Amino acid sequence: MAKKAGSGSSSPKAKTCCDHLALLSSDFTRIPKSDTPCMRCQDVKESWVCLSCKDVFCSRYVNMHFVEHYLQTNHCLTASCRDQRIWCYRCEAF
């Protein structure tokens, strides 16, 4: 059975560099505030901003709207609005 993107049960890997960062052409230094709601469900518990299009979605631990966004758009890089960690869905790593 194929594993759903972002649904792994093991601890995420931490990387020092991600080749997918080179895909970004825009400035991603301005991360929205931690209470920015998901644009689909309006939940504010775990908001992540897409580093490609700047849309904000909830995490896989809330309603999985960023996972859906990744599967629909192939935008793989996201940053936590709370602590600015960057996650790559292709690498499945921070």
SULFENMO-V924495 format. One record per backbone hydrogen bond with DSSP energy under -1.0 kcal/mol. NH is the residue of the N-H (numbers start at 0). CO is the residue of the C=O. If there is no record, write none. Layout:
nh	co
NH	CO
NH	CO
//
This chain:
nh	co
6	3
20	17
21	18
22	19
23	20
30	28
35	32
37	42
38	55
41	37
47	56
48	78
49	54
50	76
53	49
56	47
58	45
61	58
63	58
65	57
67	63
68	64
69	65
70	66
71	67
72	68
73	69
77	86
78	48
79	84
80	46
83	79
86	77
87	92
88	75
91	87
92	87
93	12
//
